[in-house]
Amino acid sequence: MSSIDYTDKIPNNVNLSEDRTLQRALEHWQPSYLSWWQDMGPDGSHDFEVYLRTAVSTTPEGWAHFGHVRMPDYRWGIFLAQPEADRRVNFGEHKGEAAWQEVPGEHRANLRRIIVTQGDTEPASVEQQRHLGKTAPSQYDLRNLFQVNVEEGRHLWAMVYLLHKYFGRDGREEAEALLERRSGDADNPRILGAFNERTPDWLAFYMFTYFTDRDGKFQLCALAESGFDPLSRTTRFMLTEEAHHMFVGESGVSRVIARTCEVMKKHGIEDPAEVRKHGVIDLPTIQRYLNFHYSVTIDLFGADQSSNAAIFYSSGLKGRYEETKRDDDHLLKGGSYKILDVKDGALTEREVPMLNALNEVLRDDYIRDSTAGIGRWNKVIEKAGLAFRLAAPHKAFNRHIGTFAGLRVSPDGRVISEAEWAGKVAQWLPSEEDRAFVASLMGRVVETGKYANWIAPPVVGINKQPVDFEYVRFN
């Protein structure tokens, strides 16, 4: 079923009304979700009418409807991409078998763990971003924030549906726990470290949506290859929505850079202190934010050698990015992969079995994709005629998981002493002073067509609307 039924209490395209037990279980969970949204969703947004897109179909053509929606009235639901006829498991020990429509008993625990971990990231990012509406640089940006938030909420629904439908009591308990954990909570934090970090300002938000939502893209792409067909179909449609989140990040950082370059050229200045006096964010501070969010995000891919990654792949649960486009046997038992290591105080490479290096394979795919976007940001600086260039730091920089956890490595890839790190870290990562300066710029601008001084307007509006469109109606 490609169209989505909005007459049901829970919008869906999975014929939910035909499974009364499941429907009752999800309708029992729904008030808890709405209570969580009320408490932990976007702060102060409950009376706003926002120009949001809502999925009305899961086919690529015209899948979304745009219109003003009161935030608490947004219809979260369960949407799966269309099934592929005669779909097969495309990798691992079950390669060639028909894709599973039910959870294989021997893979139950691992599949549940994968789904819970993915599901936990979705409400976490909403919690991290809940205060940002109070400092939005424009209606356009406020609308984009809220679009990201409601879709992260829907992605939580996507994982909760799988837990309820396929994992019985265990799944229901896990679904409840997804609403009980809190980002950054000392006693009951979110599962992954990056989702317990603060997102205190809009530059951090743009970096988060560029880098961390891009991790989401790669994780979802790997899960879209899964031999468990409902998970594959769920994540394939999530990817359709996820693309906008990365656009928000890439275009947001680009607009910050464009405004900074405009001020630098107008006044003939390059010194960061002078640039700041004009109320824009200097390029070295943007680089430090980039370093932080990039390094925190690549930790999300896990340890560089992982027996779990090998098990997930061999079992057919989680593939590689664009698995079916790769020209190998999709078993990988004899393959190897070069990973970074440390030997005699220096970084070196060594080969390890490919199956155990799949986290690193996905991380390297992610790095190539991320650095391409940094190149596009540099085009903005280059076009302004400025010599400064942004760059991704070395893969071993500021790592807290895997081989490099606790190792001090400079952005250019040198293993350094604790003393050198302490002396230079303020040049490499955002300092309290940096964050305080960026925070000082975060005044709320919500007049239609107006934009904060520190960011350029977008080139085009949402859904072919003008840039000065009324994206948010305040009641």
Sequence and secondary structure as in RCSB ss.txt:
>XXXX:A:sequence
MSSIDYTDKIPNNVNLSEDRTLQRALEHWQPSYLSWWQDMGPDGSHDFEVYLRTAVSTTPEGWAHFGHVRMPDYR
WGIFLAQPEADRRVNFGEHKGEAAWQEVPGEHRANLRRIIVTQGDTEPASVEQQRHLGKTAPSQYDLRNLFQVNV
EEGRHLWAMVYLLHKYFGRDGREEAEALLERRSGDADNPRILGAFNERTPDWLAFYMFTYFTDRDGKFQLCALAE
SGFDPLSRTTRFMLTEEAHHMFVGESGVSRVIARTCEVMKKHGIEDPAEVRKHGVIDLPTIQRYLNFHYSVTIDL
FGADQSSNAAIFYSSGLKGRYEETKRDDDHLLKGGSYKILDVKDGALTEREVPMLNALNEVLRDDYIRDSTAGIG
RWNKVIEKAGLAFRLAAPHKAFNRHIGTFAGLRVSPDGRVISEAEWAGKVAQWLPSEEDRAFVASLMGRVVETGK
YANWIAPPVVGINKQPVDFEYVRFN
>XXXX:A:secstr
  B B SSSS BSS GGG HHHHHHHHHHHHHHHHHHHHHSSTT TT EEEEEEE BSSSTT EEEEEEEGGG  
  B      TT B  SGGGTTSB BSS  GGGHHHHHHHHHHHHHHHHHHHHHHTTGGGG S HHHHHHHHHHHH
HHHHHHHHHHHHHHHHSHHHHHHHHHHHTT  TT SSS  SSGGGGS   SHHHHHHIIIIIHHHHHHHHHHHHT
 SBHHHHHHHHHHHHHHHHHHHHHHHHHHHHHHHHHHHHHHHT   HHHHHHTTS  HHHHHHHHHHHHHHHHGG
G  SS HHHHHHHHTTSS  TTGGGS S S  TT EEEEEEEETTEEEEEEEEGGGGHHHHHHHHHHHHHHHHHH
HHHHHHHHTT         TTTT  SSTTTT  B TTS B  HHHHHHHHHHHS  HHHHHHHHHH     STT 
  TTS   SS GGG  TTS  EE  
